[in-house]
Amino acid sequence: MSEMRQAALDRVAKTFVRTSECHEAEESFDKLMSLGPLAGGLCLLICGESGVGKSTLVRWLTRNLKTFRDEAGWSRSVVCIQIPTSPTAIGIFEALLAALGDPKPSRGTRSMKKRRLVKMLRDQGVKLIVLDDLQHVVDRTSDRVIFDASEAIKEILIDCPVSVLCAGLADAERVVGSNEQLTRRHMSTVYLPRFDWQCKKSKHSFIGVLKAFESSLKGYDLPELLNESVALRFYLATGGIMDFVFKLFLFAAQIALEKKLSAIGPGVFAEAWKMAFLHSAKFENPFLGNVDVEQSVKDRIERAKRINLPPCMTLARSTGAKDRLRKVGL
């Protein structure tokens, strides 16, 4: 029985659900890879708020791209980096050099690093560069694209015209729009939204996600996850954020493993929710039996939609004076 519980936990940890947005992203990615070499490189941006599954989707899309090493050295179809906060050109060059296997990525001047990077991209046959967290190229204080970092991306693409897969928050679109090399290559953006209970198609997709986790937890007695009133509790618990759905089931499976349970009922999900999420301190636990989620349901859904939203920005950049300065390029 303990082996069954451990196997279920492992299955939950590996669960990936192909939503309609994933299908759209897959179609765009296939075109990126097939037409990119013919077009001198293309750019695809996957955009969405934090926690909706952008990075997970990128890993899934690139899962079959080969990387191997033989007597001639490394051969890679893809190189992936996560853009650091407040990046510099040198920082981006060094991150790519490290990802390509350079033993001393910080060695040399800026121009030396760039030449070494371009040579390694060509020698290893890289067809795709993945830039995750692209929104970091926007400075959060001044609300402007960091020129140095954006210019580094542009220089790489001029000297080595490969395709680029980008992922990030809403500000990532501004980075693409301000970079002539990315703009010229840019395909239609793939938007990855959180699930919306008030949209019939999105609600259906959300219940489909619950069904996938139900399958991963086979062997356990579970609530009727496909029942809309039950599914609503999971939506209110997670705000329709894919990463939160994943964490909820992962914590529930871990609790069941530790307590040697044969059923994962509302009580287990209530405990998992309280343990897994910071917002549990501010929200009513939707898995408690005395909570009538159908009461004031519209208000509950609106509150759930605010889960994981960033706090209101209080910086001066949101004021009318700052907005007017930005419009004239100052």
C-alpha positions in Angstrom: 0.0 0.0 0.0 2.9 2.4 0.8 4.3 1.7 -2.7 0.9 2.7 -4.2 1.0 6.0 -2.2 4.5 6.8 -3.3 3.7 6.0 -6.9 0.7 8.3 -6.7 2.8 11.1 -5.3 5.4 10.6 -8.1 2.6 10.7 -10.7 1.2 13.9 -9.3 4.7 15.5 -9.4 4.9 14.6 -13.1 1.4 15.6 -14.1 1.2 17.8 -17.2 -2.2 18.8 -18.6 -2.5 19.8 -22.3 -5.1 22.6 -22.2 -6.4 24.3 -25.4 -3.7 27.1 -24.8 -1.1 24.4 -24.8 -2.3 23.1 -28.1 -2.1 26.6 -29.6 1.4 27.0 -28.2 2.4 23.7 -29.6 1.2 24.6 -33.1 3.1 27.9 -32.9 6.2 26.2 -31.6 6.2 23.7 -34.5 6.1 26.6 -36.9 8.9 28.4 -35.0 11.1 25.3 -35.4 10.2 24.4 -39.0 10.1 27.8 -40.5 12.7 29.6 -38.3 15.8 28.3 -40.3 14.1 29.4 -43.6 13.2 32.9 -42.2 16.6 33.6 -40.6 15.1 33.0 -37.2 11.7 33.6 -35.6 10.6 34.7 -32.2 7.7 33.3 -30.2 6.5 34.8 -26.9 4.5 33.0 -24.3 2.9 35.5 -22.0 0.9 35.3 -18.8 0.8 36.1 -15.1 2.9 34.4 -12.5 2.0 30.7 -11.8 0.0 29.9 -14.9 2.6 27.4 -16.2 4.7 29.3 -18.7 8.0 27.8 -17.7 6.5 24.3 -17.4 5.0 24.7 -20.9 8.4 25.8 -22.3 10.1 22.7 -20.8 7.4 20.5 -22.3 7.7 22.1 -25.8 11.5 21.7 -25.9 11.5 18.2 -24.3 12.4 16.5 -27.6 15.2 18.8 -28.6 18.5 16.9 -28.5 21.6 17.6 -26.5 24.5 15.2 -26.7 28.3 15.1 -26.5 30.7 13.1 -28.7 34.4 13.2 -29.6 33.8 16.4 -31.5 32.3 18.1 -28.4 28.8 19.3 -27.5 25.8 19.4 -29.9 22.7 21.2 -28.8 19.5 22.1 -30.5 18.4 24.5 -27.7 20.1 26.6 -25.0 17.9 27.9 -22.1 18.6 30.7 -19.6 16.5 32.5 -17.0 16.9 36.3 -17.3 18.1 37.6 -13.9 16.6 40.6 -12.3 18.1 43.9 -13.5 20.2 42.1 -16.1 23.3 43.5 -17.9 24.6 42.6 -21.3 27.6 40.9 -19.7 25.2 39.0 -17.4 23.2 37.7 -20.3 26.4 36.7 -22.2 27.7 34.9 -19.1 24.4 33.1 -18.5 24.4 31.8 -22.1 28.1 30.9 -22.0 27.5 28.9 -18.8 24.5 27.1 -20.3 26.6 26.2 -23.3 29.2 24.6 -21.1 31.9 27.3 -21.0 34.1 26.5 -17.9 34.9 30.1 -17.3 32.0 32.2 -18.5 33.1 35.4 -16.7 36.6 35.4 -18.4 37.4 38.2 -20.7 36.0 41.6 -21.8 32.4 42.2 -23.0 33.5 41.9 -26.7 35.5 38.7 -26.0 32.6 37.1 -24.3 30.3 38.0 -27.1 32.7 36.5 -29.8 33.1 33.4 -27.7 29.3 33.1 -27.3 28.6 33.4 -31.0 31.3 30.9 -31.8 29.9 28.4 -29.3 26.3 28.9 -30.6 27.5 28.1 -34.1 29.8 25.2 -33.2 27.2 23.5 -31.2 24.5 23.9 -33.8 22.1 25.8 -31.6 18.7 26.3 -33.4 16.8 27.9 -30.5 17.5 30.2 -27.6 15.0 30.2 -24.7 14.8 33.4 -22.6 12.6 32.8 -19.6 11.5 35.6 -17.3 12.0 38.1 -20.1 10.1 40.8 -18.1 13.2 41.3 -16.0 14.6 43.3 -18.9 12.1 46.0 -17.8 13.5 48.0 -14.9 10.8 48.0 -12.2 11.9 51.4 -10.8 11.9 53.5 -13.9 9.4 51.3 -15.9 11.7 51.4 -18.9 13.4 48.6 -20.9 17.0 48.1 -19.9 18.8 49.2 -23.0 22.1 47.3 -22.2 20.4 44.0 -21.8 18.1 44.4 -24.8 21.0 45.4 -26.9 22.9 42.3 -25.9 20.0 40.1 -27.2 19.9 42.1 -30.4 23.7 41.7 -31.0 23.5 38.0 -30.5 20.7 37.6 -33.1 22.4 39.8 -35.6 25.6 37.6 -35.5 23.8 34.3 -35.0 20.3 34.4 -36.5 18.6 31.6 -34.6 15.0 31.4 -33.4 14.1 32.6 -29.9 11.4 31.3 -27.5 10.6 33.9 -24.8 8.4 33.5 -21.7 7.4 36.2 -19.2 4.9 38.4 -17.6 3.0 41.2 -19.4 6.1 43.5 -19.5 7.8 40.9 -21.7 5.8 42.2 -24.6 7.3 45.6 -24.2 10.8 44.1 -24.4 10.0 42.3 -27.6 8.4 45.5 -29.0 11.4 47.7 -28.2 13.9 45.3 -29.7 14.1 45.5 -33.5 15.6 42.1 -33.9 12.9 40.4 -31.8 10.1 42.5 -33.3 11.2 41.6 -36.9 11.1 37.9 -36.0 8.0 38.1 -33.8 5.1 35.7 -34.4 1.7 36.0 -32.7 2.0 36.0 -28.9 0.6 33.0 -27.1 -1.3 34.1 -24.1 -1.6 31.7 -21.2 -4.3 33.0 -18.9 -5.5 31.7 -15.5 -8.7 29.7 -15.6 -11.9 31.7 -15.4 -14.8 30.0 -13.7 -17.3 32.4 -15.3 -16.2 31.4 -18.8 -17.8 28.1 -19.8 -14.8 27.0 -22.0 -12.3 27.9 -19.3 -14.4 26.2 -16.6 -14.5 23.1 -18.6 -10.7 23.2 -19.1 -10.3 23.6 -15.3 -12.4 20.6 -14.6 -10.3 18.7 -17.1 -7.2 19.6 -15.1 -8.9 18.1 -12.0 -9.7 15.0 -14.0 -6.0 14.6 -14.9 -5.0 14.8 -11.2 -7.7 12.4 -10.3 -6.1 10.0 -12.7 -2.7 10.6 -11.2 -4.2 9.7 -7.7 -5.7 6.4 -8.8 -5.9 4.0 -5.9 -7.3 6.6 -3.6 -10.9 7.4 -2.7 -11.4 11.0 -3.8 -14.3 13.5 -3.9 -16.3 13.7 -7.1 -13.9 16.1 -8.8 -15.9 16.3 -12.0 -19.0 17.5 -10.0 -19.2 21.3 -10.6 -20.0 22.1 -6.9 -16.9 20.2 -5.8 -14.8 21.7 -8.6 -15.9 25.1 -7.6 -14.2 24.6 -4.2 -10.9 23.8 -5.9 -11.3 26.9 -8.1 -11.9 29.1 -5.0 -8.9 27.5 -3.3 -6.5 28.2 -6.2 -7.9 31.2 -8.1 -7.6 29.2 -11.3 -3.7 29.3 -11.1 -2.3 26.1 -12.6 0.7 26.1 -10.2 -1.6 26.4 -7.2 -3.7 23.5 -8.4 -0.5 21.4 -8.8 0.7 22.4 -5.3 -2.7 21.6 -3.7 -2.7 18.0 -5.1 1.0 17.5 -4.4 0.6 18.5 -0.7 -2.6 16.4 -0.4 -0.7 13.3 -1.8 2.2 13.9 0.6 -0.2 14.1 3.6 -1.9 10.9 2.4 1.5 9.2 2.2 2.7 10.4 5.6 -0.6 9.4 7.3 -1.0 6.2 5.4 -4.5 7.1 4.2 -6.6 5.2 1.7 -8.8 8.2 0.9 -8.0 11.9 0.2 -11.2 13.7 1.2 -12.1 17.3 1.9 -10.4 17.2 5.2 -7.0 16.3 3.6 -7.5 19.0 0.9 -8.4 21.5 3.7 -5.1 20.7 5.5 -3.1 20.8 2.3 -4.6 24.2 1.3 -3.8 25.7 4.7 -0.2 24.3 4.6 0.6 25.2 1.0 -0.6 28.7 0.5 0.2 32.1 2.0 -3.3 33.4 0.9 -4.9 30.7 3.2 -4.4 33.2 6.1 -6.7 35.7 4.4 -9.2 33.5 2.8 -12.0 31.2 4.0 -11.0 27.5 3.6 -13.3 26.3 0.8 -12.9 22.7 1.8 -14.4 22.9 5.2 -17.8 21.3 5.5 -19.5 24.3 7.1 -18.5 26.6 4.2 -21.4 27.0 1.7 -19.5 28.0 -1.4 -22.8 28.6 -3.3 -23.7 31.4 -1.0 -22.6 34.8 -2.5 -20.8 32.8 -5.1 -20.1 35.7 -7.4 -18.3 37.6 -4.6 -16.3 34.5 -3.8 -15.3 34.1 -7.4 -14.2 37.7 -7.6 -12.1 37.3 -4.5 -10.5 34.1 -5.9 -9.5 36.0 -9.1 -7.4 38.3 -6.9 -5.3 35.4 -5.6 -1.7 35.8 -6.6 -2.2 39.2 -8.1 0.8 41.6 -7.2 0.1 44.3 -4.6 -1.1 47.7 -6.0 1.9 49.6 -7.3 2.4 52.8 -5.3 5.4 54.1 -7.2 5.3 57.5 -8.9 5.4 55.8 -12.3 1.7 55.2 -12.0 0.9 58.9 -11.6 -0.3 61.1 -14.4 2.9 63.2 -14.4 5.1 60.1 -14.9 2.8 58.7 -17.6 3.0 62.0 -19.5 6.8 62.0 -19.3 6.9 58.5 -20.6 4.6 59.3 -23.6 7.2 61.9 -24.8 10.1 59.5 -24.2 11.5 61.0 -21.0 
